[in-house]
Amino acid sequence: HIDKQTMEIHHDKHHNTYVTKLNSAVEGTDLEAKSIEEIVANLDSVPSNIQTAVRNNGGGHLNHSLFWELLSPNSEEKGEVVDKIKEQWGSLDEFKKEFADKAAARFGSGWAWLVVNNGQLEIVTTPNQDNPITEGKTPILGL
């Protein structure tokens, strides 16, 4: 459970700030025409003078956008992803435990992710606002 105040802070303040600062950083560049996924997946091609701002704020924007997109009320625990999780971790509870343990072990700020990596599910963490897309992994759950 995440309380209402935390959600409002992340939506109205953090995410809004990431978008504003990202837009400012890419203003007047060819990055304005690219999707946030394309920008974050190709950080090495971002001009060095704005790379840190784009990494931090672009990552924050992408991570929060994915979080909001994946957020849902109590949903049924079924479907292809749940089946794959049960197959790989033995049960949904075992997956939740490993996911929570890895998230708690992340030092400082960051994210825990369920990703698809070379066709397999994997739990990874990233520091700060980094996103697994920069490593060629596809995030399907982030917290």
N, CA, C and O atoms as a DFTB+ gen file, in Angstrom:
572 C
 N C O
     1  1       0.835      -1.184       0.000
     2  2       0.000       0.000       0.000
     3  2       0.882       1.252       0.000
     4  3       1.834       1.349       0.775
     5  1       0.567       2.184      -0.853
     6  2       1.262       3.470      -0.887
     7  2       0.231       4.535      -0.550
     8  3      -0.824       4.604      -1.182
     9  1       0.528       5.360       0.434
    10  2      -0.455       6.337       0.890
    11  2      -0.678       7.457      -0.130
    12  3       0.148       7.697      -1.011
    13  1      -1.808       8.127       0.017
    14  2      -2.241       9.174      -0.915
    15  2      -1.222      10.310      -1.013
    16  3      -0.923      10.778      -2.111
    17  1      -0.690      10.754       0.121
    18  2       0.253      11.875       0.117
    19  2       1.515      11.536      -0.683
    20  3       2.008      12.366      -1.447
    21  1       2.031      10.331      -0.509
    22  2       3.215       9.906      -1.262
    23  2       2.929       9.913      -2.755
    24  3       3.749      10.373      -3.549
    25  1       1.760       9.399      -3.134
    26  2       1.384       9.370      -4.552
    27  2       1.274      10.790      -5.111
    28  3       1.749      11.061      -6.214
    29  1       0.654      11.685      -4.362
    30  2       0.508      13.072      -4.826
    31  2       1.864      13.754      -4.975
    32  3       2.089      14.476      -5.946
    33  1       2.758      13.533      -4.034
    34  2       4.097      14.128      -4.115
    35  2       4.820      13.627      -5.363
    36  3       5.437      14.409      -6.086
    37  1       4.740      12.322      -5.612
    38  2       5.433      11.765      -6.780
    39  2       4.805      12.230      -8.085
    40  3       5.515      12.468      -9.063
    41  1       3.493      12.361      -8.112
    42  2       2.832      12.773      -9.357
    43  2       2.951      14.279      -9.579
    44  3       3.415      14.722     -10.629
    45  1       2.534      15.055      -8.596
    46  2       2.429      16.506      -8.772
    47  2       3.759      17.240      -8.657
    48  3       3.924      18.305      -9.252
    49  1       4.690      16.702      -7.920
    50  2       5.964      17.403      -7.726
    51  2       7.110      16.718      -8.468
    52  3       7.685      17.294      -9.392
    53  1       7.440      15.490      -8.065
    54  2       8.606      14.828      -8.662
    55  2       8.453      14.662     -10.173
    56  3       9.293      15.134     -10.939
    57  1       7.387      13.995     -10.599
    58  2       7.231      13.712     -12.029
    59  2       7.128      15.010     -12.822
    60  3       7.738      15.141     -13.884
    61  1       6.377      15.945     -12.324
    62  2       6.233      17.235     -13.005
    63  2       7.587      17.929     -13.155
    64  3       7.879      18.506     -14.203
    65  1       8.404      17.873     -12.119
    66  2       9.731      18.495     -12.176
    67  2      10.622      17.797     -13.197
    68  3      11.350      18.460     -13.936
    69  1      10.572      16.467     -13.247
    70  2      11.371      15.735     -14.239
    71  2      10.998      16.154     -15.659
    72  3      11.873      16.382     -16.494
    73  1       9.704      16.255     -15.928
    74  2       9.246      16.631     -17.271
    75  2       9.694      18.049     -17.613
    76  3      10.196      18.297     -18.709
    77  1       9.515      18.968     -16.684
    78  2       9.890      20.366     -16.915
    79  2      11.388      20.500     -17.185
    80  3      11.793      21.184     -18.124
    81  1      12.207      19.847     -16.362
    82  2      13.662      19.943     -16.532
    83  2      14.139      19.216     -17.791
    84  3      15.079      19.667     -18.445
    85  1      13.502      18.100     -18.133
    86  2      13.854      17.401     -19.369
    87  2      13.535      18.277     -20.571
    88  3      14.364      18.428     -21.468
    89  1      12.342      18.852     -20.593
    90  2      11.958      19.725     -21.708
    91  2      12.925      20.889     -21.860
    92  3      13.275      21.272     -22.976
    93  1      13.350      21.444     -20.745
    94  2      14.307      22.550     -20.785
    95  2      15.652      22.085     -21.353
    96  3      16.272      22.791     -22.148
    97  1      16.096      20.900     -20.944
    98  2      17.398      20.388     -21.397
    99  2      17.417      20.097     -22.893
   100  3      18.428      20.339     -23.552
   101  1      16.315      19.582     -23.441
   102  2      16.314      19.175     -24.858
   103  2      15.804      20.265     -25.794
   104  3      15.791      20.089     -27.012
   105  1      15.387      21.385     -25.223
   106  2      14.850      22.471     -26.049
   107  2      15.863      22.889     -27.120
   108  3      17.031      23.146     -26.825
   109  1      15.393      22.950     -28.352
   110  2      16.237      23.377     -29.457
   111  2      17.131      22.285     -30.029
   112  3      17.954      22.561     -30.902
   113  1      16.986      21.050     -29.552
   114  2      17.788      19.937     -30.080
   115  2      16.886      18.979     -30.849
   116  3      15.660      19.072     -30.781
   117  1      17.502      18.065     -31.575
   118  2      16.716      17.066     -32.312
   119  2      16.045      16.063     -31.377
   120  3      15.203      15.277     -31.813
   121  1      16.408      16.084     -30.100
   122  2      15.790      15.184     -29.127
   123  2      14.325      15.525     -28.882
   124  3      13.553      14.675     -28.438
   125  1      13.942      16.762     -29.167
   126  2      12.547      17.167     -28.960
   127  2      11.573      16.299     -29.751
   128  3      10.432      16.109     -29.330
   129  1      12.007      15.775     -30.883
   130  2      11.130      14.989     -31.758
   131  2      11.138      13.498     -31.420
   132  3      10.409      12.726     -32.043
   133  1      11.949      13.080     -30.447
   134  2      12.078      11.659     -30.130
   135  2      11.242      11.288     -28.910
   136  3      10.948      12.125     -28.057
   137  1      10.870      10.014     -28.851
   138  2      10.131       9.522     -27.686
   139  2      11.079       9.422     -26.494
   140  3      12.295       9.318     -26.656
   141  1      10.506       9.454     -25.310
   142  2      11.328       9.348     -24.108
   143  2      12.029       7.987     -24.056
   144  3      13.160       7.893     -23.580
   145  1      11.366       6.938     -24.541
   146  2      11.994       5.618     -24.569
   147  2      13.218       5.623     -25.476
   148  3      14.259       5.066     -25.125
   149  1      13.095       6.246     -26.631
   150  2      14.210       6.307     -27.575
   151  2      15.375       7.110     -26.999
   152  3      16.536       6.736     -27.165
   153  1      15.063       8.200     -26.331
   154  2      16.110       9.038     -25.739
   155  2      16.859       8.274     -24.652
   156  3      18.089       8.217     -24.659
   157  1      16.110       7.685     -23.716
   158  2      16.740       6.999     -22.584
   159  2      17.481       5.741     -23.038
   160  3      18.525       5.406     -22.479
   161  1      16.958       5.050     -24.031
   162  2      17.621       3.837     -24.528
   163  2      18.931       4.148     -25.244
   164  3      19.775       3.267     -25.410
   165  1      19.103       5.398     -25.668
   166  2      20.292       5.790     -26.439
   167  2      21.016       6.968     -25.798
   168  3      21.378       7.926     -26.480
   169  1      21.224       6.896     -24.501
   170  2      21.853       8.012     -23.784
   171  2      23.239       8.358     -24.314
   172  3      23.659       9.513     -24.236
   173  1      23.945       7.382     -24.848
   174  2      25.286       7.656     -25.376
   175  2      25.258       8.615     -26.559
   176  3      26.265       9.257     -26.859
   177  1      24.118       8.720     -27.234
   178  2      24.020       9.621     -28.386
   179  2      23.537      11.023     -27.998
   180  3      23.440      11.904     -28.851
   181  1      23.237      11.228     -26.719
   182  2      22.807      12.546     -26.238
   183  2      24.044      13.429     -26.094
   184  3      25.057      12.979     -25.559
   185  1      23.982      14.672     -26.558
   186  2      25.141      15.568     -26.424
   187  2      25.649      15.622     -24.980
   188  3      24.864      15.691     -24.034
   189  1      26.963      15.591     -24.832
   190  2      27.567      15.502     -23.500
   191  2      27.186      16.660     -22.583
   192  3      27.118      16.489     -21.366
   193  1      26.939      17.833     -23.157
   194  2      26.622      18.987     -22.309
   195  2      25.241      18.891     -21.660
   196  3      24.964      19.619     -20.706
   197  1      24.369      18.008     -22.157
   198  2      23.045      17.840     -21.542
   199  2      22.790      16.392     -21.114
   200  3      21.696      16.063     -20.658
   201  1      23.792      15.536     -21.260
   202  2      23.596      14.107     -21.002
   203  2      23.162      13.815     -19.564
   204  3      22.252      13.013     -19.352
   205  1      23.787      14.442     -18.586
   206  2      23.417      14.188     -17.190
   207  2      21.992      14.640     -16.911
   208  3      21.229      13.919     -16.269
   209  1      21.627      15.819     -17.383
   210  2      20.261      16.320     -17.180
   211  2      19.242      15.414     -17.857
   212  3      18.176      15.147     -17.302
   213  1      19.569      14.943     -19.050
   214  2      18.654      14.060     -19.778
   215  2      18.573      12.700     -19.089
   216  3      17.489      12.128     -18.973
   217  1      19.704      12.182     -18.636
   218  2      19.696      10.887     -17.939
   219  2      18.848      10.968     -16.675
   220  3      17.975      10.128     -16.459
   221  1      19.097      11.963     -15.850
   222  2      18.378      12.078     -14.582
   223  2      16.902      12.398     -14.780
   224  3      16.036      11.716     -14.232
   225  1      16.620      13.422     -15.554
   226  2      15.236      13.865     -15.712
   227  2      14.459      13.025     -16.713
   228  3      13.268      12.775     -16.528
   229  1      15.130      12.590     -17.773
   230  2      14.479      11.680     -18.712
   231  2      14.171      10.348     -18.053
   232  3      13.096       9.782     -18.249
   233  1      15.121       9.851     -17.271
   234  2      14.890       8.614     -16.527
   235  2      13.759       8.768     -15.531
   236  3      12.908       7.887     -15.409
   237  1      13.748       9.888     -14.815
   238  2      12.668      10.139     -13.856
   239  2      11.311      10.204     -14.527
   240  3      10.324       9.680     -14.011
   241  1      11.269      10.852     -15.686
   242  2      10.016      10.944     -16.446
   243  2       9.582       9.559     -16.924
   244  3       8.425       9.179     -16.746
   245  1      10.492       8.808     -17.526
   246  2      10.150       7.479     -18.037
   247  2       9.745       6.543     -16.901
   248  3       8.735       5.847     -17.004
   249  1      10.517       6.521     -15.826
   250  2      10.220       5.625     -14.709
   251  2       8.854       5.917     -14.105
   252  3       8.072       5.000     -13.857
   253  1       8.571       7.180     -13.870
   254  2       7.271       7.526     -13.296
   255  2       6.139       7.270     -14.290
   256  3       5.059       6.836     -13.890
   257  1       6.365       7.528     -15.562
   258  2       5.332       7.247     -16.570
   259  2       4.986       5.760     -16.579
   260  3       3.813       5.390     -16.632
   261  1       6.012       4.910     -16.526
   262  2       5.771       3.466     -16.466
   263  2       5.036       3.094     -15.188
   264  3       4.119       2.273     -15.210
   265  1       5.435       3.696     -14.078
   266  2       4.789       3.418     -12.797
   267  2       3.302       3.739     -12.864
   268  3       2.474       2.921     -12.463
   269  1       2.952       4.932     -13.372
   270  2       1.531       5.314     -13.457
   271  2       0.779       4.376     -14.403
   272  3      -0.362       3.997     -14.136
   273  1       1.419       4.010     -15.495
   274  2       0.779       3.142     -16.483
   275  2       0.487       1.757     -15.903
   276  3      -0.544       1.157     -16.210
   277  1       1.381       1.258     -15.078
   278  2       1.232      -0.079     -14.520
   279  2       0.378      -0.110     -13.265
   280  3      -0.038      -1.181     -12.822
   281  1       0.118       1.044     -12.695
   282  2      -0.663       1.140     -11.474
   283  2      -2.106       0.749     -11.750
   284  3      -2.698       1.185     -12.737
   285  1      -2.663      -0.065     -10.883
   286  2      -4.062      -0.448     -11.054
   287  2      -4.644      -0.819      -9.699
   288  3      -3.911      -1.136      -8.762
   289  1      -5.970      -0.775      -9.603
   290  2      -6.581      -1.236      -8.354
   291  2      -6.342      -2.738      -8.217
   292  3      -5.807      -3.374      -9.125
   293  1      -6.730      -3.281      -7.112
   294  2      -6.533      -4.715      -6.888
   295  2      -6.980      -5.497      -8.112
   296  3      -8.171      -5.575      -8.412
   297  1      -6.031      -6.064      -8.800
   298  2      -6.349      -6.815     -10.007
   299  2      -6.204      -8.307      -9.728
   300  3      -5.592      -8.721      -8.744
   301  1      -6.772      -9.079     -10.601
   302  2      -6.656     -10.522     -10.465
   303  2      -5.233     -10.939     -10.805
   304  3      -4.603     -10.387     -11.707
   305  1      -4.755     -11.897     -10.083
   306  2      -3.395     -12.381     -10.300
   307  2      -3.430     -13.527     -11.301
   308  3      -3.296     -14.697     -10.945
   309  1      -3.615     -13.153     -12.568
   310  2      -3.640     -14.159     -13.626
   311  2      -3.113     -13.538     -14.906
   312  3      -2.951     -12.322     -15.002
   313  1      -2.852     -14.374     -15.872
   314  2      -2.360     -13.907     -17.152
   315  2      -1.002     -14.497     -17.465
   316  3      -0.419     -15.219     -16.657
   317  1      -0.508     -14.179     -18.651
   318  2       0.745     -14.755     -19.141
   319  2       1.941     -14.399     -18.259
   320  3       2.782     -15.253     -17.981
   321  1       2.019     -13.140     -17.819
   322  2       3.159     -12.734     -16.985
   323  2       3.118     -13.460     -15.647
   324  3       4.147     -13.929     -15.161
   325  1       1.934     -13.554     -15.052
   326  2       1.811     -14.263     -13.772
   327  2       2.194     -15.731     -13.941
   328  3       2.872     -16.297     -13.084
   329  1       1.767     -16.342     -15.031
   330  2       2.141     -17.737     -15.299
   331  2       3.657     -17.887     -15.408
   332  3       4.227     -18.837     -14.872
   333  1       4.308     -16.955     -16.101
   334  2       5.778     -17.000     -16.248
   335  2       6.472     -16.790     -14.899
   336  3       7.480     -17.430     -14.601
   337  1       5.915     -15.881     -14.089
   338  2       6.476     -15.643     -12.751
   339  2       6.391     -16.920     -11.922
   340  3       7.372     -17.318     -11.294
   341  1       5.229     -17.560     -11.918
   342  2       5.049     -18.798     -11.145
   343  2       5.978     -19.896     -11.650
   344  3       6.525     -20.668     -10.863
   345  1       6.151     -19.959     -12.954
   346  2       7.044     -20.952     -13.551
   347  2       8.488     -20.721     -13.103
   348  3       9.205     -21.671     -12.788
   349  1       8.909     -19.461     -13.077
   350  2      10.301     -19.141     -12.764
   351  2      10.589     -19.111     -11.268
   352  3      11.641     -19.581     -10.834
   353  1       9.661     -18.558     -10.464
   354  2       9.909     -18.401      -9.032
   355  2       9.183     -19.435      -8.176
   356  3       9.393     -19.486      -6.964
   357  1       8.346     -20.245      -8.778
   358  2       7.625     -21.268      -8.025
   359  2       6.260     -20.822      -7.536
   360  3       5.320     -21.616      -7.491
   361  1       6.151     -19.558      -7.171
   362  2       4.868     -19.003      -6.731
   363  2       4.938     -17.483      -6.804
   364  3       6.018     -16.895      -6.865
   365  1       3.785     -16.876      -6.798
   366  2       3.728     -15.415      -6.799
   367  2       4.305     -14.866      -5.498
   368  3       4.972     -13.832      -5.500
   369  1       4.049     -15.559      -4.386
   370  2       4.589     -15.115      -3.101
   371  2       6.116     -15.139      -3.086
   372  3       6.740     -14.229      -2.540
   373  1       6.725     -16.163      -3.676
   374  2       8.188     -16.222      -3.745
   375  2       8.741     -15.081      -4.602
   376  3       9.756     -14.475      -4.259
   377  1       8.069     -14.798      -5.709
   378  2       8.483     -13.668      -6.545
   379  2       8.399     -12.371      -5.746
   380  3       9.344     -11.582      -5.737
   381  1       7.271     -12.149      -5.077
   382  2       7.084     -10.916      -4.303
   383  2       8.165     -10.776      -3.239
   384  3       8.673      -9.679      -3.008
   385  1       8.517     -11.885      -2.592
   386  2       9.557     -11.841      -1.562
   387  2      10.904     -11.442      -2.172
   388  3      11.587     -10.562      -1.647
   389  1      11.288     -12.087      -3.277
   390  2      12.576     -11.753      -3.901
   391  2      12.578     -10.316      -4.421
   392  3      13.575      -9.606      -4.292
   393  1      11.460      -9.893      -5.008
   394  2      11.357      -8.526      -5.519
   395  2      11.523      -7.530      -4.369
   396  3      12.286      -6.571      -4.477
   397  1      10.802      -7.764      -3.269
   398  2      10.884      -6.870      -2.107
   399  2      12.283      -6.877      -1.501
   400  3      12.795      -5.828      -1.112
   401  1      12.904      -8.055      -1.417
   402  2      14.262      -8.151      -0.862
   403  2      15.263      -7.367      -1.709
   404  3      16.104      -6.647      -1.171
   405  1      15.173      -7.504      -3.021
   406  2      16.100      -6.778      -3.899
   407  2      15.843      -5.275      -3.840
   408  3      16.783      -4.481      -3.864
   409  1      14.578      -4.888      -3.763
   410  2      14.250      -3.462      -3.654
   411  2      14.819      -2.889      -2.356
   412  3      15.401      -1.804      -2.354
   413  1      14.651      -3.616      -1.263
   414  2      15.142      -3.148       0.035
   415  2      16.668      -3.098       0.088
   416  3      17.238      -2.296       0.827
   417  1      17.325      -3.946      -0.690
   418  2      18.789      -3.984      -0.697
   419  2      19.409      -2.869      -1.537
   420  3      20.614      -2.636      -1.446
   421  1      18.617      -2.179      -2.349
   422  2      19.120      -1.082      -3.187
   423  2      19.545       0.048      -2.259
   424  3      18.705       0.621      -1.565
   425  1      20.818       0.374      -2.235
   426  2      21.323       1.438      -1.369
   427  2      20.941       2.792      -1.944
   428  3      21.094       3.033      -3.142
   429  1      20.449       3.665      -1.095
   430  2      20.062       5.004      -1.546
   431  2      18.804       4.948      -2.388
   432  3      18.004       4.020      -2.272
   433  1      18.640       5.945      -3.231
   434  2      17.429       5.982      -4.048
   435  2      17.602       5.123      -5.286
   436  3      18.716       4.913      -5.765
   437  1      16.504       4.641      -5.787
   438  2      16.539       3.820      -6.985
   439  2      15.237       3.083      -7.176
   440  3      14.237       3.362      -6.515
   441  1      15.270       2.139      -8.090
   442  2      14.078       1.395      -8.479
   443  2      14.375      -0.091      -8.494
   444  3      15.508      -0.511      -8.728
   445  1      13.336      -0.885      -8.238
   446  2      13.382      -2.330      -8.466
   447  2      12.490      -2.605      -9.669
   448  3      11.431      -1.997      -9.826
   449  1      12.933      -3.527     -10.515
   450  2      12.240      -3.792     -11.775
   451  2      12.070      -5.279     -12.019
   452  3      12.928      -6.084     -11.656
   453  1      10.959      -5.632     -12.634
   454  2      10.819      -6.925     -13.290
   455  2      10.998      -6.616     -14.759
   456  3      10.259      -5.812     -15.327
   457  1      11.975      -7.253     -15.373
   458  2      12.300      -6.967     -16.771
   459  2      12.287      -8.250     -17.592
   460  3      12.358      -9.360     -17.065
   461  1      12.193      -8.054     -18.890
   462  2      12.435      -9.139     -19.832
   463  2      13.838      -8.916     -20.376
   464  3      14.144      -7.858     -20.927
   465  1      14.687      -9.925     -20.215
   466  2      16.074      -9.853     -20.663
   467  2      16.360     -11.110     -21.483
   468  3      16.392     -12.217     -20.945
   469  1      16.564     -10.934     -22.768
   470  2      16.799     -12.071     -23.663
   471  2      15.700     -13.126     -23.539
   472  3      15.974     -14.326     -23.524
   473  1      14.456     -12.661     -23.450
   474  2      13.314     -13.562     -23.401
   475  2      13.009     -14.148     -22.036
   476  3      12.045     -14.899     -21.892
   477  1      13.810     -13.821     -21.029
   478  2      13.614     -14.347     -19.679
   479  2      13.256     -13.229     -18.712
   480  3      13.699     -12.092     -18.873
   481  1      12.448     -13.560     -17.703
   482  2      12.144     -12.592     -16.654
   483  2      13.329     -12.494     -15.699
   484  3      14.020     -13.479     -15.435
   485  1      13.547     -11.293     -15.191
   486  2      14.674     -11.050     -14.290
   487  2      14.293      -9.897     -13.375
   488  3      13.623      -8.956     -13.799
   489  1      14.719      -9.973     -12.126
   490  2      14.538      -8.863     -11.192
   491  2      15.859      -8.117     -11.126
   492  3      16.902      -8.710     -10.850
   493  1      15.814      -6.814     -11.378
   494  2      17.015      -5.982     -11.321
   495  2      16.691      -4.710     -10.551
   496  3      15.525      -4.362     -10.362
   497  1      17.726      -4.031     -10.117
   498  2      17.544      -2.710      -9.522
   499  2      18.429      -1.723     -10.265
   500  3      19.446      -2.090     -10.854
   501  1      18.021      -0.467     -10.224
   502  2      18.816       0.598     -10.833
   503  2      18.937       1.742      -9.837
   504  3      18.013       1.990      -9.061
   505  1      20.067       2.440      -9.851
   506  2      20.219       3.581      -8.959
   507  2      19.465       4.802      -9.475
   508  3      19.233       4.950     -10.675
   509  1      19.101       5.648      -8.566
   510  2      18.519       6.955      -8.878
   511  2      17.379       6.823      -9.885
   512  3      16.419       6.096      -9.630
   513  1      17.468       7.511     -11.023
   514  2      16.415       7.449     -12.037
   515  2      16.851       6.665     -13.272
   516  3      16.269       6.819     -14.346
   517  1      17.873       5.824     -13.120
   518  2      18.289       4.990     -14.244
   519  2      17.184       3.994     -14.570
   520  3      16.379       3.641     -13.708
   521  1      17.153       3.548     -15.813
   522  2      16.114       2.641     -16.289
   523  2      16.782       1.464     -16.997
   524  3      17.764       1.665     -17.711
   525  1      16.281       0.253     -16.819
   526  2      16.893      -0.916     -17.453
   527  2      16.894      -0.875     -18.979
   528  3      17.614      -1.646     -19.614
   529  1      16.113      -0.004     -19.565
   530  2      16.080       0.117     -21.027
   531  2      17.456       0.512     -21.568
   532  3      17.785       0.204     -22.714
   533  1      18.262       1.196     -20.742
   534  2      19.604       1.594     -21.183
   535  2      20.518       0.383     -21.364
   536  3      21.546       0.474     -22.036
   537  1      20.144      -0.752     -20.764
   538  2      20.922      -1.991     -20.887
   539  2      20.254      -2.979     -21.837
   540  3      20.634      -4.148     -21.887
   541  1      19.263      -2.513     -22.588
   542  2      18.584      -3.379     -23.541
   543  2      17.535      -4.288     -22.924
   544  3      17.058      -5.216     -23.577
   545  1      17.174      -4.031     -21.678
   546  2      16.157      -4.831     -20.991
   547  2      14.814      -4.101     -21.068
   548  3      14.770      -2.871     -21.101
   549  1      13.735      -4.860     -21.097
   550  2      12.400      -4.272     -21.195
   551  2      11.712      -4.320     -19.835
   552  3      11.379      -5.403     -19.354
   553  1      11.494      -3.158     -19.205
   554  2      10.820      -3.154     -17.905
   555  2       9.320      -3.426     -18.064
   556  3       8.656      -2.850     -18.926
   557  1       8.803      -4.321     -17.206
   558  2       7.363      -4.577     -17.223
   559  2       6.716      -4.295     -15.869
   560  3       5.491      -4.282     -15.750
   561  1       7.546      -4.070     -14.851
   562  2       7.048      -3.679     -13.534
   563  2       8.148      -2.896     -12.851
   564  3       9.304      -3.320     -12.849
   565  1       7.805      -1.765     -12.275
   566  2       8.800      -0.959     -11.580
   567  2       8.249      -0.392     -10.297
   568  3       7.092       0.024     -10.233
   569  1       9.086      -0.376      -9.269
   570  2       8.688       0.180      -7.976
   571  2       9.891       0.861      -7.356
   572  3       9.793       1.406      -6.256
